[in-house]
C-alpha cells in the first residue's frame, strides 16, 4: 500500500509541476501601467488549468496525509 501511495505522489508531483509552469504569468501587463485598474479574470483554458491545479494540490495533500498516518 505504501508503494502505491509513493507512486501516486510521484505522479501527482510531476503533474503539479507541469501545471504550475503552464499557468500564465500576467505581471508584464501589470508592470507597464501601475495607475490603470487591472482586472484578473480567468477564462477558458486558463480557468480550467487553475481549477485542475487546485484539485491536484488537494489530492497531493490528501495522499501525503494518508501516507504519514500509515507509518
C-alpha positions as CSV (number, residue, x, y, z in Angstrom):
1,X,0.0,0.0,0.0
2,X,2.8,2.4,0.9
3,X,4.5,1.7,-2.5
4,X,1.3,2.6,-4.3
5,X,1.0,5.9,-2.4
6,X,4.6,6.7,-3.2
7,X,3.9,6.2,-6.9
8,X,0.8,8.3,-6.7
9,X,2.7,11.1,-5.1
10,X,5.4,11.0,-7.7
11,X,2.8,11.2,-10.5
12,X,0.9,14.0,-8.7
13,X,4.1,16.0,-8.1
14,X,5.1,15.7,-11.8
15,X,1.6,16.7,-12.9
16,X,1.6,19.6,-10.4
17,X,4.9,20.9,-11.5
18,X,3.9,20.9,-15.2
19,X,0.5,22.6,-14.3
20,X,2.3,25.4,-12.4
21,X,4.6,26.0,-15.4
22,X,1.6,26.1,-17.8
23,X,-0.1,28.9,-15.9
24,X,0.0,32.3,-17.4
25,X,2.1,35.0,-15.7
26,X,0.4,38.4,-16.2
27,X,3.0,40.5,-14.5
28,X,4.1,42.0,-17.8
29,X,0.7,43.7,-18.2
30,X,0.5,45.0,-14.6
31,X,4.1,46.4,-14.6
32,X,3.5,48.5,-17.8
33,X,1.0,50.9,-16.2
34,X,0.7,51.0,-12.4
35,X,-2.1,53.6,-12.4
36,X,-4.5,51.6,-14.6
37,X,-7.0,49.4,-12.9
38,X,-6.3,45.7,-13.6
39,X,-9.0,43.0,-13.5
40,X,-7.6,39.5,-13.4
41,X,-10.3,37.2,-14.6
42,X,-9.5,33.7,-15.7
43,X,-11.4,32.4,-18.7
44,X,-11.4,29.3,-20.8
45,X,-8.3,27.2,-20.7
46,X,-6.7,29.4,-18.0
47,X,-9.6,28.8,-15.6
48,X,-9.6,25.1,-16.3
49,X,-5.9,24.8,-15.7
50,X,-6.3,26.8,-12.5
51,X,-9.1,24.5,-11.2
52,X,-7.1,21.4,-12.2
53,X,-4.1,22.7,-10.3
54,X,-6.1,23.3,-7.1
55,X,-7.6,19.8,-7.4
56,X,-4.1,18.3,-7.9
57,X,-2.8,20.1,-4.8
58,X,-5.7,18.8,-2.8
59,X,-5.1,15.2,-4.0
60,X,-1.4,15.5,-3.2
61,X,-2.1,16.8,0.3
62,X,-4.6,14.0,1.0
63,X,-2.2,11.4,-0.3
64,X,0.6,12.9,1.9
65,X,-1.6,12.8,5.0
66,X,-2.7,9.2,4.3
67,X,1.0,8.1,3.8
68,X,2.1,9.7,7.0
69,X,-0.6,8.0,9.0
70,X,0.4,4.6,7.7
71,X,3.9,4.8,9.1
